[in-house]
Amino acid sequence: MNAPAYGLWPLVIINSLVFLIFLYSFSKPRTKRDWRSFGAASAFLIALFTEMYGFPLTLYLLSGWLQSRYPGVDWFAHDAGHLLEMLFGWRANPHFGPFHLLSFASIGGGFWLLAAAWKVLYAAQQAHALATAGPYAHIRHPQYVAFVLILFGFLLQWPTLLTLAMFPVLTYMYVRLARREEREIAARFGETYTRYAARTPAFIPRLARLRHREP
């Protein structure tokens, strides 16, 4: 008898807790803004794991279209949740498909950036100084970029209608939080922050600066 593909609510809880604890250990939220960022990412991950192991709402809603376009696929098997691999024909083992591998790179890069940025930010806060080293030497908001990379990676790995709707909303929220944070930091550090902001992009690093690091 085949094991059920969904309705595995203990796995929903376990995976949600593991990744939320993992995310918390990397981001270490302290301020209200930090907790808002962490909370938004948490809601995304819980929605994702609910469809991954609990109830596949997206597959049920799209089942008629999927079965008519791809009649040879068992859309209620667990691997079918890797929609991008299935739609583009990588069906033998979607865990080794290009989208799945790209998702691992995005998630891993996001966690690495989050940890590296928090270390620099914490040291700057302790010294009551502006964070300009490490990832902050290349972009002004590495922590928000890290959250977006992590969410984008999970979205590539297991896209759902709910997380597809949430992703642009959360990205917009992180941009707004970043802009609000900039106004507060500019008021605190004045000309020092103005010069830093003039030479450092907000979210996307300049490739030339990545290749030739300034002393």
Backbone torsions as a table, in degrees:
resi	resn	phi	psi	omega
1	MET	NA	130.2	-178.7
2	ASN	-72.1	143.3	176.6
3	ALA	-69.9	146.2	179.3
4	PRO	-64.3	142.0	-179.6
5	ALA	-81.7	-27.4	-176.2
6	TYR	-135.0	-176.9	-175.2
7	GLY	76.1	17.2	-178.3
8	LEU	-94.0	69.9	-173.2
9	TRP	-65.6	-33.5	173.2
10	PRO	-58.2	-36.5	177.3
11	LEU	-68.1	-34.2	175.8
12	VAL	-59.5	-47.4	-177.8
13	ILE	-67.0	-46.6	-176.9
14	ILE	-63.2	-48.5	-178.9
15	ASN	-64.8	-39.9	178.1
16	SER	-61.5	-46.6	-179.0
17	LEU	-64.3	-43.9	-178.6
18	VAL	-60.0	-48.6	-176.8
19	PHE	-72.6	-32.5	177.8
20	LEU	-69.5	-40.7	176.0
21	ILE	-64.8	-41.6	177.4
22	PHE	-60.6	-46.6	179.6
23	LEU	-64.0	-40.1	178.8
24	TYR	-63.2	-40.9	-177.7
25	SER	-67.2	-26.3	178.8
26	PHE	-86.0	-36.1	-174.4
27	SER	-93.2	-29.4	178.5
28	LYS	45.2	64.0	-178.2
29	PRO	-62.3	138.7	-179.9
30	ARG	-127.3	-46.3	-178.2
31	THR	-89.3	171.0	177.0
32	LYS	-61.1	-36.8	179.2
33	ARG	-66.1	-40.1	177.3
34	ASP	-61.3	-44.2	-178.6
35	TRP	-67.6	-33.1	176.8
36	ARG	-65.1	-42.5	178.0
37	SER	-63.0	-46.0	-179.5
38	PHE	-64.1	-41.5	-179.2
39	GLY	-63.8	-39.9	179.3
40	ALA	-64.8	-44.6	177.9
41	ALA	-64.1	-37.1	179.5
42	SER	-63.1	-43.5	179.4
43	ALA	-61.2	-40.1	178.5
44	PHE	-62.2	-46.9	-176.8
45	LEU	-67.1	-38.4	178.9
46	ILE	-65.1	-42.6	177.2
47	ALA	-62.1	-39.5	179.9
48	LEU	-63.6	-50.7	-176.7
49	PHE	-70.5	-25.5	175.4
50	THR	-63.2	-41.4	177.7
51	GLU	-79.4	-28.0	-177.7
52	MET	-70.3	-37.8	-175.5
53	TYR	-125.0	-18.8	-175.8
54	GLY	-94.8	-80.5	-177.4
55	PHE	-130.5	115.6	-175.9
56	PRO	-80.1	72.8	-175.3
57	LEU	-57.1	-43.3	-178.3
58	THR	-61.4	-45.2	-179.6
59	LEU	-65.1	-36.7	177.3
60	TYR	-66.2	-43.9	-178.3
61	LEU	-67.3	-33.7	-177.5
62	LEU	-99.3	5.6	-170.9
63	SER	-60.5	-40.9	-179.6
64	GLY	-61.3	-47.4	179.8
65	TRP	-66.9	-42.3	-178.5
66	LEU	-64.4	-44.4	-178.1
67	GLN	-69.0	-30.4	178.3
68	SER	-75.5	-34.0	-178.6
69	ARG	-86.7	-31.3	-177.6
70	TYR	-130.9	73.1	-173.5
71	PRO	-68.1	-18.4	-177.6
72	GLY	-86.8	2.6	-176.5
73	VAL	-105.5	134.6	172.7
74	ASP	-83.9	96.3	-172.8
75	TRP	-73.1	-7.0	176.8
76	PHE	-107.4	9.8	167.0
77	ALA	-77.7	153.9	-173.1
78	HIS	-63.7	-38.2	-178.6
79	ASP	-63.1	-22.8	-178.5
80	ALA	-67.1	-16.0	176.6
81	GLY	-66.1	-19.0	173.5
82	HIS	-78.9	72.5	-167.7
83	LEU	-59.0	-41.3	-175.7
84	LEU	-64.2	-43.5	177.3
85	GLU	-62.5	-40.6	-178.0
86	MET	-68.5	-43.4	-177.5
87	LEU	-68.2	-31.9	-178.4
88	PHE	-95.2	7.5	170.7
89	GLY	92.7	4.8	179.4
90	TRP	-89.7	74.4	-168.0
91	ARG	-105.3	-13.7	-177.3
92	ALA	-61.3	-49.8	175.5
93	ASN	-150.2	93.8	-175.0
94	PRO	-62.3	-18.2	180.0
95	HIS	-68.2	-16.9	177.0
96	PHE	-111.3	15.4	177.4
97	GLY	-74.1	161.5	-176.6
98	PRO	-63.0	-37.4	-179.5
99	PHE	-69.4	-37.6	179.4
100	HIS	-66.3	-43.2	179.0
101	LEU	-65.9	-39.3	176.7
102	LEU	-63.9	-34.7	178.8
103	SER	-65.1	-40.0	177.6
104	PHE	-62.1	-41.0	179.1
105	ALA	-63.8	-41.6	-179.4
106	SER	-67.5	-43.9	179.8
107	ILE	-66.3	-47.0	179.7
108	GLY	-62.8	-42.4	177.7
109	GLY	-63.7	-37.4	178.5
110	GLY	-65.1	-44.2	178.5
111	PHE	-65.7	-39.9	178.0
112	TRP	-62.4	-45.3	-179.6
113	LEU	-64.2	-39.3	179.9
114	LEU	-62.4	-44.7	-179.5
115	ALA	-67.3	-44.2	-179.1
116	ALA	-64.4	-39.9	-179.3
117	ALA	-69.4	-41.0	-178.0
118	TRP	-63.9	-38.6	179.9
119	LYS	-60.5	-44.9	179.3
120	VAL	-68.0	-43.1	-178.4
121	LEU	-64.6	-40.8	-180.0
122	TYR	-63.1	-43.5	179.1
123	ALA	-63.3	-39.5	180.0
124	ALA	-67.4	-39.5	178.8
125	GLN	-65.1	-38.8	178.1
126	GLN	-64.8	-33.0	-179.8
127	ALA	-92.0	1.6	-177.3
128	HIS	54.6	43.8	-177.6
129	ALA	-124.3	171.7	177.3
130	LEU	-85.2	131.5	179.0
131	ALA	-76.1	113.7	-179.4
132	THR	-132.9	3.4	-177.4
133	ALA	-101.1	175.4	176.9
134	GLY	56.6	-134.9	178.8
135	PRO	-59.4	-28.7	-179.6
136	TYR	-69.7	-12.0	174.6
137	ALA	-75.9	-15.9	-175.6
138	HIS	-113.0	-33.7	176.0
139	ILE	-141.8	152.1	-175.5
140	ARG	-81.9	-19.0	-175.1
141	HIS	-132.6	61.8	-177.4
142	PRO	-64.2	-30.5	-178.6
143	GLN	-67.4	-41.4	178.4
144	TYR	-68.4	-39.1	176.1
145	VAL	-61.1	-39.3	179.1
146	ALA	-62.6	-43.9	178.0
147	PHE	-59.8	-43.2	-179.5
148	VAL	-64.8	-40.6	178.6
149	LEU	-62.1	-42.5	179.8
150	ILE	-64.1	-47.1	-180.0
151	LEU	-65.4	-39.7	178.6
152	PHE	-63.5	-38.9	178.2
153	GLY	-61.5	-45.1	178.2
154	PHE	-66.5	-34.4	178.7
155	LEU	-64.8	-40.4	176.2
156	LEU	-63.8	-37.9	-174.3
157	GLN	-73.3	-40.3	-175.5
158	TRP	-146.7	76.8	-177.5
159	PRO	-70.9	137.1	175.2
160	THR	-133.8	161.8	179.6
161	LEU	-62.0	-40.1	-178.0
162	LEU	-67.8	-46.2	-179.0
163	THR	-71.7	-29.7	173.8
164	LEU	-63.3	-37.3	177.3
165	ALA	-73.3	-35.4	-177.2
166	MET	-74.2	-34.2	-171.3
167	PHE	-58.4	-51.4	178.8
168	PRO	-64.8	-32.6	178.2
169	VAL	-65.5	-44.7	179.7
170	LEU	-67.1	-39.1	177.7
171	THR	-61.4	-43.9	177.3
172	TYR	-62.1	-40.7	178.7
173	MET	-61.5	-42.3	179.4
174	TYR	-65.5	-36.7	176.9
175	VAL	-64.1	-43.7	178.8
176	ARG	-63.9	-42.1	177.0
177	LEU	-61.1	-40.1	179.7
178	ALA	-64.0	-43.6	180.0
179	ARG	-64.6	-40.3	177.7
180	ARG	-65.0	-40.8	178.2
181	GLU	-62.8	-39.3	179.2
182	GLU	-61.0	-42.3	179.4
183	ARG	-62.2	-39.9	179.8
184	GLU	-68.0	-42.5	-179.2
185	ILE	-68.6	-38.0	178.7
186	ALA	-63.2	-38.9	178.3
187	ALA	-66.9	-29.3	-177.9
188	ARG	-83.5	-43.0	-172.6
189	PHE	-104.7	-9.5	172.2
190	GLY	59.6	-127.3	-174.7
191	GLU	-62.6	-31.0	178.4
192	THR	-60.6	-44.0	178.9
193	TYR	-71.8	-35.7	179.4
194	THR	-60.0	-43.9	178.6
195	ARG	-66.9	-41.1	179.1
196	TYR	-62.8	-45.2	-179.1
197	ALA	-66.2	-31.3	-178.9
198	ALA	-68.3	-29.6	-177.2
199	ARG	-103.2	-8.1	-174.5
200	THR	-121.9	121.1	178.1
201	PRO	-63.0	159.3	-178.0
202	ALA	-75.1	-49.3	-171.2
203	PHE	-128.8	-30.0	-175.8
204	ILE	-114.8	116.5	-177.0
205	PRO	-68.7	153.3	173.5
206	ARG	-81.7	127.6	-176.6
207	LEU	-60.4	-34.8	-179.3
208	ALA	-62.5	-37.0	-179.8
209	ARG	-74.7	-28.5	176.6
210	LEU	-69.4	-35.1	-179.2
211	ARG	-78.8	-35.1	-177.7
212	HIS	-124.0	90.6	-177.0
213	ARG	-69.3	136.2	176.0
214	GLU	-74.6	146.2	178.7
215	PRO	-68.2	NA	NA
